[in-house]
Amino acid sequence: MEQEKLNFNIRLAIRHSLRVLYARGKMKDFFPLTTLSEYQNLSDEEIEHIDQLVYRFQKLQDDMGTKLFKSVVANLGETEVFNKPVLEILNTLKKYGVISDNVNWQTMREIRNSLAHEYLDDIDSDIALLNYLFETKGLELIQIFKEILDYIKIKLYSNLYEGTKIEINRFYETLAKSNFSDFKE
């Protein structure tokens, strides 16, 4: 059962990550936004790409925090992980070396919560938040996910189904082929 959850949650996070990267790639020509007029003159297509980036970032952050982290910890042999708070789960992931000590999940959560609210009366803040997501936090979240996959490939590979392994390889290939010079490996 835990093996099934791990495989499902990995595939789910891959789907969201690839969509974040795709949307971000589509936004490279018009981001970051530097003026209010640029924001106000976005085309419907450009807004769709922004919406996809925001939505997939939120989904990736949610699914990693509520599902993937717990699945990984459960597959490491830890018991009763599903009733523990996220910070405890994060500490367990750090203890095993799944993620680095400098991961600040609270910041990711705050970004996710801020993105959930559109404030038309504070457009400057919206622009700054979207730029922050585009320039750093979207890639940072994918980097955290990649750290988890790197660990899984070394320590939990036997728990993966063949279809999950194929999707993981596709994820790595997409990262390798991408033109995201600011993506850190």
N, C-alpha and C positions, 0 to 999 in steps of 0.2 A: 504494500500500500504506500509506504513512504517513498519507495523507488518510483512508483507511478507518479506521485505528486512532484517529485524532483524533476522527472522528465517533462511533465506537463508545464511546470513553472519555468524551466529553462526555455522551452519552445516559445512560451508566451513572452518572456523577456526578450528573446531574440526578435520576435515579430515587432515589438514596440521599438527596440533599438534600431532596427533597420529602417523603420518608418521615420524615426527622429533623424537619422542620417540622410535619408532621402529628402525630407522636407528642408533640412538645413542646406543641403546641396542646391535645392531649387531657390533658396533665399539668398545665396551668396552674391547674386547680382544686385540686390537692393538692400542688403543689410551690411553693417548696422545702420540704423536710422539716425540721421544727425539733425534733422529739422522737423518742426511740427508740420510743415507743408508736405514733406515726404510721407509722413504718417497719414495725413488727410487725403493724399492723392494715390494711395495704394489701390491697385486694381483688384477686382474680385478674385482673380487667380492668385495674386500675391497674398491676399488675405486668407485664401484657402490653405496656402503653404504655412502661413503663420499659425492658423488654427490647428493644422495637423501637428506641427511641432509642439505646440502647447498641450494638445490633447495627449499625444503619445508620451511626452515627458511626464505628464501627470499620471498616466496609466503605468508607465515603467516604474516610476517612483513608488506608487501605491503597491503594485504587484511585487516588487522586490521586497518592500518593507513588510507586507502582510503575508506573503506566500513564499517567495524564493528563499529568503534568509532562513526561515523556519525549516523549509525542506532540506536545505543544505545541512543545517545543524542536526536535524533528525537523522540524516544519512551518515553523519559522523558518529552516531551512536548515543547522542545526548537524548535523554528521556524527558518527557513532559515539557516540551518546548512550546507547544501551541498555546499555553496559557501564560507564558512569560511576556513581559513588556519588550518592545522592540529594542530598547537600550540594552537590556540584558542579552538579547539575541546578538546584537552588534558586538558586545564585549566578548561573547563566546566566539564569534567569527574572527575577531581580532586575536583572541587567544590561540586559535588554531592556525593563524596566519592566512586565513582566507582573504581577508581585506587588510589594508594597511592601517596602522594606528591613527593616521592623520585624516581618516574619513570622518567628515562632519555631517552625519545624517540629518541632524536637526536643521541645518541650513537648507538641505534639499527639501525637507518637509515644509519649511517656511516659504520657499520659492513656490512649491506646489500649491500651497494654500493661497498665496498672493495671486497666482495665476488663475485661481478658481473664481476670482472676483474681478469684474470689469468695472472700473470707476471712470465714467465718462467725464467727471468733473476734474480729474487729475491726469490728464493725458500725458503730461511730462513724466510722471511716475510710471505710467504704462509703457511709454517708449523706453525708459531706462530699464525697466524690468525685462522687456522683450529683448533688448540688446544684451543684457546680462545673461539671459537664457541662451541666446544665440551664440554669444562669444565664449562663454565659459561653462555654465552649469549643465547644458545639454550634453556636451562632450564629457564633462566630469562624471556625470551619472553613467554614461556608457563605459567610461574607464573603470568605474567601480564594478560594473557588471562583467567587464572583461577580466578583471582581477579574479572574480569569482569563477568564471569559466576556466581561466588558467589553472586555478587550484583544482577544480573538478577534474580537468583533463589529467592531472597528475595523481590525485588521491582517490577520486570516486568514479573513474572511467568505467569500471566494471558494473556500476549501477546504472549505466546509460543504455538506452535502447538504440538499435542501429539507426532508426529515423532521427533520433535526437543527435547522435554523433554526426550525421550528415548535415543537419541544420547548423550545428556548431561550426563545422568546417566551412559551410557557406557564409556564416557570420564572419569568420576570420578572413575568408577570401574577399568579402566585401570591404572589410577594413583595409586589407592590403591593396586593393584596387582603387580605393577612394583617393580623391585629390585633397583630402583634408590635411593640409600641412600642419595645422595646429592640433591635430589629434596626437596625443601622447601614447606611445606604446611602452 
